[in-house]
Structure formats: structure tokens, C-alpha cells
Amino acid sequence: MKKGKICKRYSIMILASILLLCGCGKKAGVNEEKEALKITFFDVGKGDAILIETKNTSMLIDAGYDETCGELLDYLGQQDRQPLDYLVITHFDKDHVGGADHVLEGAGAEQIFQPDYEGDGGQYLEYQEALEAAGQRPDLVTDTTLLSFDGVECLIYPPQKQEYEEEDNDFSLVISMTYEEQRFLFAGDCEKERLKELLSQTEFDLKHDLLKVPHHGRKEKNSEEFFEAVSPEIAVITCSEEEPGDDKVRKILRQTGAQTYLTSDGTLTCLCDGTNMEIWQE
């Protein structure tokens, strides 16, 4: 636990729309006799490193920065999650791909998904070198891709254009995940053009119970329309204390009824039994 942080645990009963502050004691709300879906949003500053775990499967969405991968690798080792079943790199900015070479070298991944464009930064090149060293060829996601594992349905939605005004962020892969009654949306660093695509697409329902807020909480012209369409109960902003996201974004999320969490307050864990969700932070 971070020094100076207060450990908080929340039980979220989606169907009853109840938010119950529980302290740091026993988990409540989630059926512990049932196999649960666990999602960990690691505190890696203004970057993404999100681990999805079920009984038999692990998926990492992005790998944070080069210098923040130590905690992630320690966790994977402690949980015996090596190699990963899936690694998804949403796009090639250093706060998403920076730790990917270390993940490949230290943990490995059975299958890798990435968008179909080329990055140009040093961290991207290190990632490419790690792929070559591992003898792996990632799947370039150009069409909607469906994955199913342990009762989870996962849809990877690719960018729909060859060029964007924003050359990296709008190439973000977007992941819509469903576990029984609960739905989770991981929106990468989507900016206004990509958000427009999401608002107009018909491949999946945009309403989700939990939203990984796009682009670390930066406001776009169509952010409010997007948040209203998603209508999340829970919103997670991956951010740093120095860059906590836009105040207007947090205000809009509050107005839509979302309980908002910042990873700058500590690594965030979500446990879901398919009906209820519980969230705690440390």
C-alpha cells in the first residue's frame, strides 16, 4: 500500500444501484463461491496497465511506461500468471507500450494483439526488438475480433480509418468485455474522431457498467455525448497526481451518475461475479 494513502473498499451493487463503503475488512456483495472476474488498474502514472484475470485466463491491456513495469512483473510472478494468455497493445505511445518489452522478456504472452500501424518512438522500437527476440508475430487487428474465455466475451474494435488527425491516440484499439450481466469498456486514448466512430458504430451496444475513461480524462468536444451514451456506473481515470484529468470530465461523469476513481490515488482492483462488482483501492 502506498504511504499516506487510505485503503478504501467499496461494494457496488449494480442492480440495486447501491454504493456501500465497507472499510478494509471482508469483501461484501460479490458471491465468493462463484468464479470471479478480476480487473486490476495499476498505478503507473499517466499511463495504462490493466490486467484482466479469470480462473484460467489472463489478459494484459497495455504495459505502462518502461520505468513502471517492475510492480506489474512482480504481481504476475506472485500470481503465477506467466506467460500471459493475451497481451493487447492499444496503441504505441510510450505510456502504453513502454513496458511491453519487459513484459515479453519477463513474463511472455501466448497471443498479442495490436493496431495496424507503425509507431516511431524509442519504446515502440524496443517492443519490436522484444517481439523479434521472442520469435512472435502479433495479430494486427483490422476487423472486429472476438475472444471467449471462462464465461467472458471480449470484443476488440479496431480503428476504422487509415489516417487520423491525431496520429497515435485515435488508432487505439477499443475493448468491450461482457461477463454475464456486467459490461466493461476500455477506451484507450481515443480522441474526438475515434469517439465519433464509437458513437456511430453498430457492432456493439455502447452502454457499459464500467468505463476506462479515454485519454486519461482529457476532454474532447464530444466527451459529454460519449459519456452519456456509455452511461457507466463506474469510471476509472488512469492518471498521475500532476495530471489528474480535466475537471470538466469529472464533473460530466458525476452528472451522468458515475462513481469516478483515479489511479493516482493508488492501484485499483475490481472483482465481479457477473451480477455484482466490488472495488477497492490501495
C-alpha atoms as one frame of an Amber mdcrd trajectory, in Angstrom:
protein
   0.000   0.000   0.000   1.253   3.482  -0.770   2.424   5.525   2.197  -0.006
   8.266   3.046  -2.855   6.541   1.182  -6.003   5.376   2.919  -7.180   1.912
   1.961 -10.789   2.055   0.757 -13.016  -0.798  -0.277 -16.348  -0.352  -1.966
 -19.075  -2.861  -2.635 -21.070  -1.877  -5.676 -24.459  -3.493  -6.190 -25.231
  -2.554  -9.767 -28.752  -3.938  -9.951 -29.829  -2.196  -6.761 -27.738   0.911
  -7.558 -26.247   0.891  -4.069 -22.787   2.145  -3.208 -21.701   0.859   0.197
 -18.499   1.946   1.904 -17.119  -1.134   3.633 -13.673  -0.224   5.018 -10.797
  -2.670   4.657 -12.456  -5.782   6.018 -14.072  -8.775   4.363 -15.359  -8.403
   0.816 -19.113  -7.936   0.543 -21.593  -8.063  -2.309 -19.644 -10.422  -4.583
 -20.538 -14.109  -4.358 -17.257 -15.650  -3.242 -18.437 -19.167  -4.089 -18.624
 -18.194  -7.740 -15.661 -17.872 -10.114 -14.953 -14.155 -10.318 -13.541 -11.839
 -12.922 -10.764  -9.651 -11.525  -9.544  -6.426 -13.131  -6.516  -4.542 -11.812
  -5.800  -0.982 -12.915  -2.164  -0.481 -11.936  -0.974   2.895 -10.715   1.630
   3.645 -13.393   1.161   7.409 -13.512  -0.472   8.898 -16.585  -0.449   5.598
 -18.449  -2.330   2.316 -18.828  -1.542  -1.139 -17.478  -4.735  -3.133 -16.920
  -4.738  -6.825 -16.029  -7.829  -8.987 -16.520  -7.852 -12.341 -14.729 -10.245
 -15.283 -14.641  -9.653 -18.749 -13.245  -7.809 -19.972 -16.339  -7.002 -16.874
 -18.388  -5.036 -13.633 -18.108  -5.114 -10.628 -20.422  -2.975  -7.513 -20.098
  -4.188  -4.336 -21.779  -1.139  -2.115 -22.276   2.017  -2.163 -20.184   2.555
   1.353 -18.864   5.942   3.044 -19.044   9.369   1.466 -19.354  10.203   2.521
 -15.790   6.921   1.360 -14.172   6.864  -2.286 -15.245   8.534  -3.623 -12.085
   5.352  -3.699  -9.988   3.453  -5.326 -12.835   6.051  -8.071 -13.317   6.230
  -8.677  -9.557   2.469  -9.129  -9.466   2.455 -11.518 -12.423   5.132 -13.586
 -10.756   3.309 -13.715  -7.426   0.064 -14.780  -9.090   1.812 -17.364 -11.298
   0.440 -15.584 -14.368   3.317 -16.363 -16.707   3.027 -16.453 -19.595   0.033
 -14.222 -20.179  -2.636 -15.686 -22.416  -3.226 -12.362 -24.184  -1.375  -9.065
 -24.461  -3.237  -6.181 -26.093  -1.325  -3.039 -27.006  -3.981  -0.435 -27.757
  -1.539   1.949 -29.475   2.140   2.838 -29.461   2.521   5.861 -27.175   5.236
   5.303 -24.564   2.744   5.296 -21.663   1.047   2.233 -23.184   3.802   0.299
 -24.972   6.754   1.386 -22.805   6.817  -1.669 -20.556   5.819  -4.184 -23.235
   9.367  -5.302 -23.999   9.945  -6.105 -20.314   6.632  -7.973 -20.136   7.614
 -10.095 -23.136  11.064 -10.772 -21.707   9.971 -11.324 -18.097   6.573 -12.985
 -18.443   5.779 -13.666 -22.085   2.429 -13.795 -23.861   0.796 -16.552 -25.877
  -1.045 -14.182 -28.229  -0.517 -10.498 -28.900  -2.932  -8.010 -30.462  -2.045
  -4.541 -31.740  -3.419  -1.953 -34.186  -2.264  -1.998 -37.799   0.053   0.997
 -37.958   3.703   1.695 -37.221   4.980   3.663 -34.266   8.136   5.723 -34.341
   9.253   6.205 -30.745  12.100   4.525 -28.916   9.771   2.455 -26.724   7.976
   1.141 -29.802  11.295   0.094 -31.322  12.261  -1.726 -28.099   8.916  -3.518
 -28.214   9.599  -4.578 -31.810  13.025  -5.872 -30.806  11.476  -7.889 -27.969
   8.950  -9.398 -30.386  11.746 -10.406 -32.729  13.787 -11.893 -29.880  10.761
 -13.918 -28.767  10.052 -15.035 -32.328   6.498 -13.708 -32.136   4.268 -12.059
 -34.712   1.392 -10.045 -33.236  -2.120 -10.166 -34.651  -2.807  -6.876 -36.442
  -6.424  -6.068 -35.624  -8.085  -4.711 -38.759 -11.504  -6.319 -38.257 -13.574
  -6.696 -35.120 -12.095  -9.605 -33.181 -13.989 -11.768 -30.685 -12.433 -13.715
 -27.819 -14.245 -16.021 -25.385 -12.778 -17.401 -22.175 -14.204 -18.610 -18.858
 -17.620 -17.070 -19.452 -16.162 -13.756 -20.637 -16.924 -12.374 -24.090 -14.339
  -9.880 -25.313 -14.703  -7.760 -28.455 -11.699  -5.847 -29.826 -12.861  -2.990
 -32.033 -10.216  -1.580 -34.415  -9.861   1.929 -35.838 -11.997   2.400 -38.929
  -9.713   4.765 -40.866  -6.218   4.642 -42.302  -5.398   8.189 -41.206  -6.452
  10.395 -38.322  -5.743  13.976 -37.375  -4.302  12.554 -34.131  -1.682  10.136
 -35.432  -1.410   7.769 -32.451  -4.274   8.075 -29.969  -7.094   7.639 -32.470
  -5.591   4.353 -33.641  -6.417   2.941 -30.202  -7.966  -0.497 -30.073 -11.154
  -0.392 -28.002 -12.189  -3.398 -25.933 -15.758  -4.183 -24.921 -15.956  -7.024
 -22.406 -19.035  -8.787 -21.046 -19.242 -11.117 -18.063 -22.839 -12.272 -17.614
 -24.807  -9.142 -16.613 -21.826  -6.790 -16.333 -20.080  -4.928 -19.158 -16.706
  -3.171 -19.238 -15.353  -0.714 -21.825 -11.636   0.045 -22.201 -11.350   3.068
 -24.483  -7.592   3.502 -24.844  -6.631   7.093 -25.675  -9.489   7.777 -28.090
  -9.875  11.400 -29.090 -12.719  13.111 -30.898 -12.524  11.301 -34.273 -12.371
   7.866 -32.666 -15.098   8.769 -30.168 -17.248   9.796 -33.142 -16.672   6.332
 -34.631 -17.694   4.673 -31.380 -20.844   6.770 -31.164 -21.910   5.825 -34.689
 -20.845   2.139 -34.817 -23.462  -0.630 -34.623 -21.287  -3.640 -33.786 -21.893
  -3.429 -30.047 -24.075  -1.559 -27.569 -22.135   1.386 -26.193 -23.766   1.215
 -22.764 -21.379  -0.312 -20.186 -21.278  -0.622 -16.408 -17.582   0.284 -16.078
 -15.633   2.662 -18.318 -11.873   3.109 -18.543 -12.104   6.789 -19.421 -10.374
   7.597 -22.734  -7.106   9.524 -22.885  -6.541   9.791 -19.122  -9.540  12.057
 -18.621  -8.822  14.646 -21.310 -11.946  16.435 -22.510 -12.981  16.329 -26.170
 -15.801  18.195 -27.899 -17.890  15.017 -27.920 -16.878  13.701 -24.482 -20.218
  14.532 -22.901 -22.143  12.781 -25.684 -19.867   9.757 -25.340 -20.218   9.539
 -21.546 -23.986   9.833 -21.787 -24.071   7.008 -24.350 -21.872   4.750 -22.215
 -23.713   5.729 -19.015 -21.257   3.971 -16.700 -21.866   3.208 -13.043 -18.100
   3.227 -12.524 -15.475   5.352 -14.322 -11.723   4.869 -13.966  -9.291   7.609
 -14.988  -5.701   6.400 -15.386  -3.735   9.475 -14.407  -0.987  10.987 -12.274
  -1.243  13.421  -9.376   0.341  16.061 -11.604  -2.127  15.375 -14.450  -5.382
  14.124 -12.881  -7.556  14.658 -15.957  -9.834  17.570 -16.742 -12.140  18.909
 -14.031 -14.890  19.182 -16.654 -14.605  15.450 -17.408 -15.023  14.520 -13.748
 -17.975  16.904 -13.489 -19.690  15.374 -16.529 -19.122  11.879 -15.148 -20.677
  12.894 -11.822 -23.663  14.345 -13.671 -24.160  11.057 -15.527 -24.182   9.244
 -12.168 -20.764   7.595 -12.397 -18.623   6.901  -9.349 -15.186   8.031 -10.514
 -11.824   6.646  -9.404  -8.324   7.951 -10.154  -5.366   5.574 -10.344  -3.240
   8.429  -8.986  -4.878   7.524  -5.656  -3.440   4.003  -5.925  -3.796   0.740
  -7.817  -7.470  -0.090  -8.265  -8.952  -3.595  -8.191 -12.405  -4.627  -9.392
 -13.937  -8.003  -8.587 -17.082  -9.109 -10.439 -19.208 -12.254 -10.057 -21.305
 -11.483 -13.130 -24.025  -9.679 -11.184 -22.274  -7.507  -8.607 -18.996  -5.596
  -8.587 -16.722  -4.709  -5.722 -13.930  -2.153  -5.973 -11.070  -1.348  -3.648
  -8.037   0.857  -3.880  -4.670   0.993  -2.162
